[in-house]
């Protein structure tokens, strides 16, 4: 016969109902650790907002850089210049391959301003 502390179907141990009751000792402990809970939550919200804003700015600047690279690539394609992106030491580098009068010229640039 199983005790009342197990599920009759799967025999998994049931959690005590004490977790549903208010616990003044636990509340007192939390009050000692975080004396002003509202102030702590406001501080956490400010920190999270700062982190979120920083990440959004990084995403925006990365998106702008990618857009500028694509525009530069499109300009070079119009001019008949071939190129490829490669990764060098953790940074992207642009290899330009220009075919002029049957001679191949290769230029390595970190960024090209047009």
Biopython code that builds the backbone (N, CA, C, O; Angstrom):
import numpy as np
from Bio.PDB.StructureBuilder import StructureBuilder

atoms = [
    (1, "UNK", "N", (0.834, -1.176, 0.000)),
    (1, "UNK", "CA", (0.000, 0.000, 0.000)),
    (1, "UNK", "C", (0.886, 1.249, 0.000)),
    (1, "UNK", "O", (1.857, 1.321, 0.753)),
    (2, "UNK", "N", (0.557, 2.220, -0.834)),
    (2, "UNK", "CA", (1.379, 3.421, -0.905)),
    (2, "UNK", "C", (0.889, 4.461, 0.091)),
    (2, "UNK", "O", (-0.289, 4.521, 0.444)),
    (3, "UNK", "N", (1.826, 5.264, 0.521)),
    (3, "UNK", "CA", (1.453, 6.324, 1.457)),
    (3, "UNK", "C", (0.799, 7.463, 0.693)),
    (3, "UNK", "O", (0.746, 7.447, -0.537)),
    (4, "UNK", "N", (0.312, 8.430, 1.409)),
    (4, "UNK", "CA", (-0.385, 9.556, 0.816)),
    (4, "UNK", "C", (0.580, 10.539, 0.166)),
    (4, "UNK", "O", (0.134, 11.499, -0.463)),
    (5, "UNK", "N", (1.895, 10.331, 0.298)),
    (5, "UNK", "CA", (2.887, 11.265, -0.217)),
    (5, "UNK", "C", (3.397, 10.869, -1.599)),
    (5, "UNK", "O", (4.374, 11.441, -2.081)),
    (6, "UNK", "N", (2.754, 9.904, -2.236)),
    (6, "UNK", "CA", (3.155, 9.469, -3.571)),
    (6, "UNK", "C", (1.976, 9.553, -4.520)),
    (6, "UNK", "O", (0.818, 9.434, -4.118)),
    (7, "UNK", "N", (2.296, 9.761, -5.784)),
    (7, "UNK", "CA", (1.264, 9.758, -6.816)),
    (7, "UNK", "C", (0.797, 8.317, -7.009)),
    (7, "UNK", "O", (1.631, 7.422, -7.144)),
    (8, "UNK", "N", (-0.504, 8.073, -7.025)),
    (8, "UNK", "CA", (-0.984, 6.691, -7.166)),
    (8, "UNK", "C", (-0.674, 6.082, -8.537)),
    (8, "UNK", "O", (-0.611, 4.859, -8.659)),
    (9, "UNK", "N", (-0.484, 6.891, -9.549)),
    (9, "UNK", "CA", (-0.223, 6.383, -10.889)),
    (9, "UNK", "C", (1.256, 6.123, -11.133)),
    (9, "UNK", "O", (1.648, 5.027, -11.534)),
    (10, "UNK", "N", (2.076, 7.148, -10.885)),
    (10, "UNK", "CA", (3.490, 7.017, -11.234)),
    (10, "UNK", "C", (4.388, 6.818, -10.015)),
    (10, "UNK", "O", (5.588, 6.594, -10.170)),
    (11, "UNK", "N", (3.851, 6.891, -8.849)),
    (11, "UNK", "CA", (4.582, 6.701, -7.582)),
    (11, "UNK", "C", (5.653, 7.769, -7.342)),
    (11, "UNK", "O", (6.591, 7.568, -6.571)),
    (12, "UNK", "N", (5.488, 8.902, -8.019)),
    (12, "UNK", "CA", (6.423, 10.001, -7.797)),
    (12, "UNK", "C", (6.083, 10.684, -6.481)),
    (12, "UNK", "O", (4.913, 10.856, -6.136)),
    (13, "UNK", "N", (7.130, 11.072, -5.749)),
    (13, "UNK", "CA", (6.922, 11.713, -4.460)),
    (13, "UNK", "C", (6.267, 13.075, -4.666)),
    (13, "UNK", "O", (6.701, 13.849, -5.520)),
    (14, "UNK", "N", (5.238, 13.369, -3.899)),
    (14, "UNK", "CA", (4.535, 14.639, -3.999)),
    (14, "UNK", "C", (5.219, 15.692, -3.140)),
    (14, "UNK", "O", (5.768, 15.393, -2.079)),
    (15, "UNK", "N", (5.173, 16.920, -3.616)),
    (15, "UNK", "CA", (5.780, 18.033, -2.901)),
    (15, "UNK", "C", (4.893, 18.410, -1.722)),
    (15, "UNK", "O", (3.667, 18.332, -1.798)),
    (16, "UNK", "N", (5.528, 18.814, -0.644)),
    (16, "UNK", "CA", (4.804, 19.228, 0.549)),
    (16, "UNK", "C", (3.957, 20.458, 0.255)),
    (16, "UNK", "O", (4.349, 21.317, -0.534)),
    (17, "UNK", "N", (2.799, 20.536, 0.891)),
    (17, "UNK", "CA", (1.935, 21.699, 0.715)),
    (17, "UNK", "C", (2.432, 22.876, 1.534)),
    (17, "UNK", "O", (1.860, 23.964, 1.465)),
    (18, "UNK", "N", (3.479, 22.677, 2.302)),
    (18, "UNK", "CA", (4.047, 23.761, 3.093)),
    (18, "UNK", "C", (4.545, 24.871, 2.177)),
    (18, "UNK", "O", (4.560, 26.038, 2.569)),
    (19, "UNK", "N", (4.951, 24.519, 0.963)),
    (19, "UNK", "CA", (5.456, 25.522, 0.030)),
    (19, "UNK", "C", (4.360, 26.493, -0.405)),
    (19, "UNK", "O", (4.662, 27.563, -0.934)),
    (20, "UNK", "N", (3.103, 26.140, -0.191)),
    (20, "UNK", "CA", (1.996, 27.010, -0.565)),
    (20, "UNK", "C", (1.603, 27.968, 0.553)),
    (20, "UNK", "O", (0.875, 28.931, 0.313)),
    (21, "UNK", "N", (2.070, 27.718, 1.754)),
    (21, "UNK", "CA", (1.716, 28.560, 2.899)),
    (21, "UNK", "C", (2.726, 29.684, 3.051)),
    (21, "UNK", "O", (3.884, 29.528, 2.664)),
    (22, "UNK", "N", (2.303, 30.829, 3.616)),
    (22, "UNK", "CA", (3.254, 31.908, 3.893)),
    (22, "UNK", "C", (4.310, 31.451, 4.898)),
    (22, "UNK", "O", (4.000, 30.723, 5.840)),
    (23, "UNK", "N", (5.538, 31.874, 4.697)),
    (23, "UNK", "CA", (6.630, 31.497, 5.592)),
    (23, "UNK", "C", (7.300, 32.772, 6.102)),
    (23, "UNK", "O", (8.134, 33.350, 5.406)),
    (24, "UNK", "N", (6.941, 33.219, 7.316)),
    (24, "UNK", "CA", (7.515, 34.467, 7.840)),
    (24, "UNK", "C", (9.026, 34.380, 8.049)),
    (24, "UNK", "O", (9.713, 35.392, 7.917)),
    (25, "UNK", "N", (9.559, 33.207, 8.370)),
    (25, "UNK", "CA", (11.009, 33.065, 8.550)),
    (25, "UNK", "C", (11.752, 33.313, 7.236)),
    (25, "UNK", "O", (12.778, 33.993, 7.210)),
    (26, "UNK", "N", (11.228, 32.761, 6.163)),
    (26, "UNK", "CA", (11.851, 32.974, 4.855)),
    (26, "UNK", "C", (11.740, 34.443, 4.444)),
    (26, "UNK", "O", (12.691, 35.021, 3.919)),
    (27, "UNK", "N", (10.568, 35.041, 4.688)),
    (27, "UNK", "CA", (10.382, 36.460, 4.376)),
    (27, "UNK", "C", (11.361, 37.328, 5.159)),
    (27, "UNK", "O", (11.887, 38.304, 4.625)),
    (28, "UNK", "N", (11.608, 36.979, 6.426)),
    (28, "UNK", "CA", (12.557, 37.737, 7.252)),
    (28, "UNK", "C", (13.972, 37.590, 6.708)),
    (28, "UNK", "O", (14.730, 38.560, 6.685)),
    (29, "UNK", "N", (14.332, 36.392, 6.271)),
    (29, "UNK", "CA", (15.657, 36.164, 5.695)),
    (29, "UNK", "C", (15.860, 37.008, 4.436)),
    (29, "UNK", "O", (16.903, 37.641, 4.269)),
    (30, "UNK", "N", (14.873, 37.015, 3.565)),
    (30, "UNK", "CA", (14.951, 37.813, 2.338)),
    (30, "UNK", "C", (15.027, 39.301, 2.677)),
    (30, "UNK", "O", (15.739, 40.052, 2.010)),
    (31, "UNK", "N", (14.302, 39.729, 3.706)),
    (31, "UNK", "CA", (14.344, 41.136, 4.129)),
    (31, "UNK", "C", (15.725, 41.523, 4.636)),
    (31, "UNK", "O", (16.152, 42.664, 4.454)),
    (32, "UNK", "N", (16.430, 40.589, 5.270)),
    (32, "UNK", "CA", (17.790, 40.875, 5.747)),
    (32, "UNK", "C", (18.761, 40.999, 4.570)),
    (32, "UNK", "O", (19.642, 41.859, 4.569)),
    (33, "UNK", "N", (18.590, 40.138, 3.576)),
    (33, "UNK", "CA", (19.488, 40.158, 2.418)),
    (33, "UNK", "C", (19.217, 41.383, 1.549)),
    (33, "UNK", "O", (20.151, 42.069, 1.133)),
    (34, "UNK", "N", (17.953, 41.659, 1.275)),
    (34, "UNK", "CA", (17.542, 42.799, 0.459)),
    (34, "UNK", "C", (16.634, 43.690, 1.294)),
    (34, "UNK", "O", (15.415, 43.522, 1.260)),
    (35, "UNK", "N", (17.202, 44.641, 2.050)),
    (35, "UNK", "CA", (16.385, 45.454, 2.956)),
    (35, "UNK", "C", (15.321, 46.270, 2.222)),
    (35, "UNK", "O", (14.192, 46.386, 2.701)),
    (36, "UNK", "N", (15.666, 46.830, 1.079)),
    (36, "UNK", "CA", (14.697, 47.616, 0.327)),
    (36, "UNK", "C", (14.470, 46.924, -1.010)),
    (36, "UNK", "O", (15.184, 47.165, -1.983)),
    (37, "UNK", "N", (13.477, 46.074, -1.037)),
    (37, "UNK", "CA", (13.231, 45.271, -2.230)),
    (37, "UNK", "C", (12.829, 46.142, -3.422)),
    (37, "UNK", "O", (13.240, 45.871, -4.550)),
    (38, "UNK", "N", (12.033, 47.184, -3.181)),
    (38, "UNK", "CA", (11.623, 48.068, -4.279)),
    (38, "UNK", "C", (12.832, 48.771, -4.893)),
    (38, "UNK", "O", (12.932, 48.903, -6.113)),
    (39, "UNK", "N", (13.750, 49.222, -4.033)),
    (39, "UNK", "CA", (14.961, 49.886, -4.523)),
    (39, "UNK", "C", (15.825, 48.909, -5.320)),
    (39, "UNK", "O", (16.388, 49.267, -6.354)),
    (40, "UNK", "N", (15.924, 47.669, -4.828)),
    (40, "UNK", "CA", (16.706, 46.647, -5.526)),
    (40, "UNK", "C", (16.102, 46.351, -6.896)),
    (40, "UNK", "O", (16.827, 46.256, -7.886)),
    (41, "UNK", "N", (14.778, 46.206, -6.958)),
    (41, "UNK", "CA", (14.121, 45.921, -8.238)),
    (41, "UNK", "C", (14.282, 47.087, -9.210)),
    (41, "UNK", "O", (14.473, 46.872, -10.407)),
    (42, "UNK", "N", (14.207, 48.326, -8.703)),
    (42, "UNK", "CA", (14.402, 49.496, -9.563)),
    (42, "UNK", "C", (15.830, 49.514, -10.109)),
    (42, "UNK", "O", (16.050, 49.832, -11.278)),
    (43, "UNK", "N", (16.797, 49.172, -9.258)),
    (43, "UNK", "CA", (18.197, 49.113, -9.696)),
    (43, "UNK", "C", (18.369, 48.037, -10.773)),
    (43, "UNK", "O", (19.048, 48.258, -11.776)),
    (44, "UNK", "N", (17.750, 46.872, -10.558)),
    (44, "UNK", "CA", (17.841, 45.789, -11.547)),
    (44, "UNK", "C", (17.241, 46.219, -12.884)),
    (44, "UNK", "O", (17.791, 45.912, -13.941)),
    (45, "UNK", "N", (16.119, 46.926, -12.837)),
    (45, "UNK", "CA", (15.490, 47.384, -14.074)),
    (45, "UNK", "C", (16.388, 48.377, -14.814)),
    (45, "UNK", "O", (16.479, 48.339, -16.041)),
    (46, "UNK", "N", (17.057, 49.275, -14.058)),
    (46, "UNK", "CA", (17.972, 50.232, -14.688)),
    (46, "UNK", "C", (19.143, 49.504, -15.347)),
    (46, "UNK", "O", (19.542, 49.840, -16.463)),
    (47, "UNK", "N", (19.686, 48.511, -14.653)),
    (47, "UNK", "CA", (20.817, 47.749, -15.204)),
    (47, "UNK", "C", (20.390, 47.001, -16.462)),
    (47, "UNK", "O", (21.099, 47.019, -17.468)),
    (48, "UNK", "N", (19.234, 46.345, -16.408)),
    (48, "UNK", "CA", (18.750, 45.600, -17.575)),
    (48, "UNK", "C", (18.453, 46.537, -18.745)),
    (48, "UNK", "O", (18.713, 46.189, -19.896)),
    (49, "UNK", "N", (17.911, 47.718, -18.460)),
    (49, "UNK", "CA", (17.638, 48.684, -19.529)),
    (49, "UNK", "C", (18.938, 49.143, -20.175)),
    (49, "UNK", "O", (19.006, 49.286, -21.395)),
    (50, "UNK", "N", (19.976, 49.375, -19.366)),
    (50, "UNK", "CA", (21.278, 49.800, -19.894)),
    (50, "UNK", "C", (21.878, 48.703, -20.775)),
    (50, "UNK", "O", (22.404, 48.984, -21.852)),
    (51, "UNK", "N", (21.796, 47.458, -20.314)),
    (51, "UNK", "CA", (22.329, 46.330, -21.095)),
    (51, "UNK", "C", (21.562, 46.183, -22.404)),
    (51, "UNK", "O", (22.156, 45.983, -23.463)),
    (52, "UNK", "N", (20.239, 46.284, -22.322)),
    (52, "UNK", "CA", (19.405, 46.147, -23.515)),
    (52, "UNK", "C", (19.712, 47.254, -24.521)),
    (52, "UNK", "O", (19.811, 46.998, -25.721)),
    (53, "UNK", "N", (19.862, 48.487, -24.027)),
    (53, "UNK", "CA", (20.171, 49.611, -24.914)),
    (53, "UNK", "C", (21.526, 49.406, -25.584)),
    (53, "UNK", "O", (21.678, 49.668, -26.777)),
    (54, "UNK", "N", (22.512, 48.937, -24.816)),
    (54, "UNK", "CA", (23.852, 48.698, -25.363)),
    (54, "UNK", "C", (23.803, 47.628, -26.447)),
    (54, "UNK", "O", (24.413, 47.780, -27.506)),
    (55, "UNK", "N", (23.067, 46.533, -26.178)),
    (55, "UNK", "CA", (22.967, 45.456, -27.167)),
    (55, "UNK", "C", (22.245, 45.930, -28.418)),
    (55, "UNK", "O", (22.624, 45.563, -29.531)),
    (56, "UNK", "N", (21.202, 46.748, -28.245)),
    (56, "UNK", "CA", (20.480, 47.265, -29.405)),
    (56, "UNK", "C", (21.375, 48.178, -30.232)),
    (56, "UNK", "O", (21.321, 48.148, -31.461)),
    (57, "UNK", "N", (22.204, 48.997, -29.567)),
    (57, "UNK", "CA", (23.110, 49.872, -30.300)),
    (57, "UNK", "C", (24.150, 49.056, -31.060)),
    (57, "UNK", "O", (24.493, 49.385, -32.196)),
    (58, "UNK", "N", (24.652, 47.990, -30.432)),
    (58, "UNK", "CA", (25.619, 47.136, -31.122)),
    (58, "UNK", "C", (24.981, 46.478, -32.336)),
    (58, "UNK", "O", (25.593, 46.408, -33.402)),
    (59, "UNK", "N", (23.746, 45.994, -32.178)),
    (59, "UNK", "CA", (23.060, 45.349, -33.298)),
    (59, "UNK", "C", (22.829, 46.348, -34.431)),
    (59, "UNK", "O", (22.989, 46.011, -35.604)),
    (60, "UNK", "N", (22.454, 47.575, -34.075)),
    (60, "UNK", "CA", (22.226, 48.598, -35.092)),
    (60, "UNK", "C", (23.518, 48.935, -35.830)),
    (60, "UNK", "O", (23.529, 49.008, -37.059)),
    (61, "UNK", "N", (24.607, 49.140, -35.087)),
    (61, "UNK", "CA", (25.872, 49.483, -35.747)),
    (61, "UNK", "C", (26.364, 48.325, -36.613)),
    (61, "UNK", "O", (26.910, 48.550, -37.693)),
    (62, "UNK", "N", (26.176, 47.086, -36.149)),
    (62, "UNK", "CA", (26.576, 45.924, -36.953)),
    (62, "UNK", "C", (25.743, 45.867, -38.235)),
    (62, "UNK", "O", (26.271, 45.589, -39.312)),
    (63, "UNK", "N", (24.448, 46.130, -38.113)),
    (63, "UNK", "CA", (23.571, 46.114, -39.277)),
    (63, "UNK", "C", (23.968, 47.201, -40.275)),
    (63, "UNK", "O", (23.962, 46.973, -41.484)),
    (64, "UNK", "N", (24.312, 48.381, -39.762)),
    (64, "UNK", "CA", (24.740, 49.473, -40.643)),
    (64, "UNK", "C", (26.029, 49.098, -41.364)),
    (64, "UNK", "O", (26.157, 49.326, -42.567)),
    (65, "UNK", "N", (26.991, 48.522, -40.632)),
    (65, "UNK", "CA", (28.254, 48.106, -41.256)),
    (65, "UNK", "C", (28.013, 47.077, -42.348)),
    (65, "UNK", "O", (28.598, 47.163, -43.427)),
    (66, "UNK", "N", (27.148, 46.097, -42.069)),
    (66, "UNK", "CA", (26.852, 45.073, -43.073)),
    (66, "UNK", "C", (26.202, 45.703, -44.304)),
    (66, "UNK", "O", (26.527, 45.343, -45.436)),
    (67, "UNK", "N", (25.284, 46.643, -44.080)),
    (67, "UNK", "CA", (24.639, 47.325, -45.198)),
    (67, "UNK", "C", (25.628, 48.099, -46.047)),
    (67, "UNK", "O", (25.549, 48.083, -47.275)),
    (68, "UNK", "N", (26.570, 48.786, -45.385)),
    (68, "UNK", "CA", (27.590, 49.530, -46.126)),
    (68, "UNK", "C", (28.487, 48.593, -46.927)),
    (68, "UNK", "O", (28.875, 48.912, -48.051)),
    (69, "UNK", "N", (28.817, 47.435, -46.349)),
    (69, "UNK", "CA", (29.637, 46.461, -47.083)),
    (69, "UNK", "C", (28.901, 45.962, -48.324)),
    (69, "UNK", "O", (29.486, 45.844, -49.400)),
    (70, "UNK", "N", (27.618, 45.674, -48.160)),
    (70, "UNK", "CA", (26.831, 45.179, -49.295)),
    (70, "UNK", "C", (26.739, 46.249, -50.377)),
    (70, "UNK", "O", (26.851, 45.946, -51.565)),
    (71, "UNK", "N", (26.535, 47.515, -49.964)),
    (71, "UNK", "CA", (26.493, 48.600, -50.943)),
    (71, "UNK", "C", (27.819, 48.722, -51.683)),
    (71, "UNK", "O", (27.841, 48.909, -52.899)),
    (72, "UNK", "N", (28.929, 48.616, -50.943)),
    (72, "UNK", "CA", (30.245, 48.702, -51.584)),
    (72, "UNK", "C", (30.433, 47.553, -52.563)),
    (72, "UNK", "O", (30.959, 47.751, -53.659)),
    (73, "UNK", "N", (30.011, 46.363, -52.180)),
    (73, "UNK", "CA", (30.132, 45.208, -53.069)),
    (73, "UNK", "C", (29.318, 45.422, -54.336)),
    (73, "UNK", "O", (29.777, 45.122, -55.438)),
    (74, "UNK", "N", (28.097, 45.949, -54.170)),
    (74, "UNK", "CA", (27.248, 46.192, -55.337)),
    (74, "UNK", "C", (27.868, 47.233, -56.257)),
    (74, "UNK", "O", (27.790, 47.099, -57.478)),
    (75, "UNK", "N", (28.482, 48.267, -55.694)),
    (75, "UNK", "CA", (29.141, 49.285, -56.521)),
    (75, "UNK", "C", (30.283, 48.675, -57.324)),
    (75, "UNK", "O", (30.453, 48.976, -58.505)),
    (76, "UNK", "N", (31.065, 47.814, -56.674)),
    (76, "UNK", "CA", (32.186, 47.195, -57.376)),
    (76, "UNK", "C", (31.697, 46.234, -58.451)),
    (76, "UNK", "O", (32.325, 46.117, -59.503)),
    (77, "UNK", "N", (30.582, 45.542, -58.203)),
    (77, "UNK", "CA", (30.055, 44.636, -59.222)),
    (77, "UNK", "C", (29.633, 45.422, -60.452)),
    (77, "UNK", "O", (29.825, 44.973, -61.582)),
    (78, "UNK", "N", (29.054, 46.603, -60.229)),
    (78, "UNK", "CA", (28.643, 47.440, -61.354)),
    (78, "UNK", "C", (29.863, 47.866, -62.162)),
    (78, "UNK", "O", (29.797, 47.957, -63.388)),
    (79, "UNK", "N", (30.972, 48.126, -61.482)),
    (79, "UNK", "CA", (32.192, 48.559, -62.166)),
    (79, "UNK", "C", (32.963, 47.397, -62.782)),
    (79, "UNK", "O", (33.992, 47.621, -63.420)),
    (80, "UNK", "N", (32.500, 46.178, -62.612)),
    (80, "UNK", "CA", (33.173, 45.017, -63.182)),
    (80, "UNK", "C", (34.326, 44.530, -62.336)),
    (80, "UNK", "O", (35.239, 43.885, -62.851)),
    (81, "UNK", "N", (34.304, 44.823, -61.054)),
    (81, "UNK", "CA", (35.371, 44.402, -60.154)),
    (81, "UNK", "C", (34.847, 43.220, -59.346)),
    (81, "UNK", "O", (33.737, 43.265, -58.816)),
    (82, "UNK", "N", (35.648, 42.168, -59.255)),
    (82, "UNK", "CA", (35.253, 41.008, -58.460)),
    (82, "UNK", "C", (35.936, 41.083, -57.102)),
    (82, "UNK", "O", (37.032, 41.630, -56.979)),
    (83, "UNK", "N", (35.288, 40.537, -56.091)),
    (83, "UNK", "CA", (35.851, 40.595, -54.748)),
    (83, "UNK", "C", (35.347, 39.402, -53.951)),
    (83, "UNK", "O", (34.400, 38.725, -54.352)),
    (84, "UNK", "N", (35.981, 39.161, -52.839)),
    (84, "UNK", "CA", (35.463, 38.178, -51.891)),
    (84, "UNK", "C", (35.864, 38.601, -50.486)),
    (84, "UNK", "O", (36.901, 39.231, -50.278)),
    (85, "UNK", "N", (35.019, 38.241, -49.530)),
    (85, "UNK", "CA", (35.312, 38.545, -48.129)),
    (85, "UNK", "C", (36.036, 37.360, -47.524)),
    (85, "UNK", "O", (35.678, 36.212, -47.788)),
    (86, "UNK", "N", (37.033, 37.620, -46.728)),
    (86, "UNK", "CA", (37.689, 36.547, -45.998)),
    (86, "UNK", "C", (37.868, 37.008, -44.568)),
    (86, "UNK", "O", (37.874, 38.208, -44.290)),
    (87, "UNK", "N", (38.013, 36.066, -43.670)),
    (87, "UNK", "CA", (38.225, 36.400, -42.273)),
    (87, "UNK", "C", (39.696, 36.251, -41.965)),
    (87, "UNK", "O", (40.290, 35.205, -42.230)),
    (88, "UNK", "N", (40.287, 37.290, -41.405)),
    (88, "UNK", "CA", (41.711, 37.297, -41.113)),
    (88, "UNK", "C", (41.909, 37.759, -39.682)),
    (88, "UNK", "O", (41.598, 38.901, -39.344)),
    (89, "UNK", "N", (42.421, 36.880, -38.847)),
    (89, "UNK", "CA", (42.716, 37.197, -37.441)),
    (89, "UNK", "C", (41.488, 37.748, -36.734)),
    (89, "UNK", "O", (41.589, 38.702, -35.963)),
    (90, "UNK", "N", (40.332, 37.154, -36.993)),
    (90, "UNK", "CA", (39.115, 37.572, -36.313)),
    (90, "UNK", "C", (38.452, 38.801, -36.913)),
    (90, "UNK", "O", (37.398, 39.215, -36.432)),
    (91, "UNK", "N", (39.033, 39.397, -37.948)),
    (91, "UNK", "CA", (38.449, 40.574, -38.582)),
    (91, "UNK", "C", (38.204, 40.260, -40.048)),
    (91, "UNK", "O", (38.940, 39.506, -40.685)),
    (92, "UNK", "N", (37.145, 40.867, -40.553)),
    (92, "UNK", "CA", (36.860, 40.657, -41.963)),
    (92, "UNK", "C", (37.781, 41.525, -42.809)),
    (92, "UNK", "O", (38.018, 42.689, -42.487)),
    (93, "UNK", "N", (38.283, 40.968, -43.861)),
    (93, "UNK", "CA", (39.111, 41.727, -44.797)),
    (93, "UNK", "C", (38.493, 41.578, -46.176)),
    (93, "UNK", "O", (37.875, 40.558, -46.482)),
    (94, "UNK", "N", (38.659, 42.571, -46.984)),
    (94, "UNK", "CA", (38.089, 42.555, -48.316)),
    (94, "UNK", "C", (39.215, 42.361, -49.319)),
    (94, "UNK", "O", (40.126, 43.183, -49.412)),
    (95, "UNK", "N", (39.144, 41.273, -50.062)),
    (95, "UNK", "CA", (40.122, 41.025, -51.129)),
    (95, "UNK", "C", (39.506, 41.515, -52.432)),
    (95, "UNK", "O", (38.466, 41.012, -52.859)),
    (96, "UNK", "N", (40.130, 42.470, -53.049)),
    (96, "UNK", "CA", (39.667, 42.948, -54.346)),
    (96, "UNK", "C", (40.502, 42.299, -55.435)),
    (96, "UNK", "O", (41.732, 42.314, -55.393)),
    (97, "UNK", "N", (39.821, 41.740, -56.391)),
    (97, "UNK", "CA", (40.504, 41.153, -57.540)),
    (97, "UNK", "C", (40.066, 41.971, -58.755)),
    (97, "UNK", "O", (38.922, 41.875, -59.200)),
    (98, "UNK", "N", (40.970, 42.757, -59.272)),
    (98, "UNK", "CA", (40.664, 43.624, -60.406)),
    (98, "UNK", "C", (41.393, 43.082, -61.623)),
    (98, "UNK", "O", (42.610, 42.900, -61.608)),
    (99, "UNK", "N", (40.640, 42.830, -62.662)),
    (99, "UNK", "CA", (41.237, 42.373, -63.914)),
    (99, "UNK", "C", (41.255, 43.570, -64.856)),
    (99, "UNK", "O", (40.210, 44.042, -65.304)),
    (100, "UNK", "N", (42.461, 44.051, -65.148)),
    (100, "UNK", "CA", (42.601, 45.227, -66.002)),
    (100, "UNK", "C", (43.587, 44.894, -67.113)),
    (100, "UNK", "O", (44.749, 44.585, -66.851)),
    (101, "UNK", "N", (43.122, 44.959, -68.338)),
    (101, "UNK", "CA", (43.945, 44.657, -69.516)),
    (101, "UNK", "C", (44.573, 43.267, -69.405)),
    (101, "UNK", "O", (45.736, 43.083, -69.763)),
    (102, "UNK", "N", (43.813, 42.293, -68.914)),
    (102, "UNK", "CA", (44.297, 40.926, -68.816)),
    (102, "UNK", "C", (45.233, 40.665, -67.656)),
    (102, "UNK", "O", (45.710, 39.541, -67.498)),
    (103, "UNK", "N", (45.514, 41.678, -66.829)),
    (103, "UNK", "CA", (46.404, 41.509, -65.677)),
    (103, "UNK", "C", (45.548, 41.494, -64.413)),
    (103, "UNK", "O", (44.667, 42.335, -64.233)),
    (104, "UNK", "N", (45.823, 40.530, -63.550)),
    (104, "UNK", "CA", (45.060, 40.412, -62.305)),
    (104, "UNK", "C", (45.778, 41.178, -61.204)),
    (104, "UNK", "O", (46.952, 40.933, -60.926)),
    (105, "UNK", "N", (45.059, 42.108, -60.581)),
    (105, "UNK", "CA", (45.582, 42.877, -59.452)),
    (105, "UNK", "C", (44.772, 42.495, -58.211)),
    (105, "UNK", "O", (43.542, 42.530, -58.238)),
    (106, "UNK", "N", (45.455, 42.133, -57.131)),
    (106, "UNK", "CA", (44.775, 41.764, -55.887)),
    (106, "UNK", "C", (45.120, 42.804, -54.829)),
    (106, "UNK", "O", (46.291, 43.086, -54.573)),
    (107, "UNK", "N", (44.083, 43.366, -54.220)),
    (107, "UNK", "CA", (44.258, 44.364, -53.171)),
    (107, "UNK", "C", (43.633, 43.828, -51.883)),
    (107, "UNK", "O", (42.502, 43.342, -51.897)),
    (108, "UNK", "N", (44.351, 43.914, -50.792)),
    (108, "UNK", "CA", (43.827, 43.508, -49.487)),
    (108, "UNK", "C", (43.547, 44.764, -48.671)),
    (108, "UNK", "O", (44.451, 45.556, -48.406)),
    (109, "UNK", "N", (42.317, 44.936, -48.285)),
    (109, "UNK", "CA", (41.920, 46.104, -47.495)),
    (109, "UNK", "C", (41.041, 45.641, -46.341)),
    (109, "UNK", "O", (40.264, 44.694, -46.466)),
    (110, "UNK", "N", (41.184, 46.330, -45.219)),
    (110, "UNK", "CA", (40.270, 46.061, -44.115)),
    (110, "UNK", "C", (38.911, 46.690, -44.407)),
    (110, "UNK", "O", (37.880, 46.131, -44.031)),
    (111, "UNK", "N", (38.895, 47.845, -45.072)),
    (111, "UNK", "CA", (37.642, 48.495, -45.439)),
    (111, "UNK", "C", (37.923, 49.403, -46.615)),
    (111, "UNK", "O", (39.013, 49.965, -46.721)),
    (112, "UNK", "N", (36.972, 49.549, -47.480)),
    (112, "UNK", "CA", (37.157, 50.369, -48.666)),
    (112, "UNK", "C", (36.161, 51.514, -48.609)),
    (112, "UNK", "O", (34.964, 51.286, -48.432)),
    (113, "UNK", "N", (36.638, 52.736, -48.754)),
    (113, "UNK", "CA", (35.772, 53.912, -48.788)),
    (113, "UNK", "C", (35.623, 54.345, -50.235)),
    (113, "UNK", "O", (36.606, 54.506, -50.958)),
    (114, "UNK", "N", (34.397, 54.528, -50.637)),
    (114, "UNK", "CA", (34.130, 54.908, -52.031)),
    (114, "UNK", "C", (33.624, 56.334, -52.053)),
    (114, "UNK", "O", (33.333, 56.869, -53.123)),
]
sb = StructureBuilder()
sb.init_structure("model")
sb.init_model(0)
sb.init_chain("A")
sb.init_seg("    ")
for serial, (resi, resn, name, xyz) in enumerate(atoms, 1):
    if name == "N":
        sb.init_residue(resn, " ", resi, " ")
    sb.init_atom(name, np.array(xyz, "f"), 0.0, 1.0, " ", f" {name:<3s}", serial, name[0])
structure = sb.get_structure()
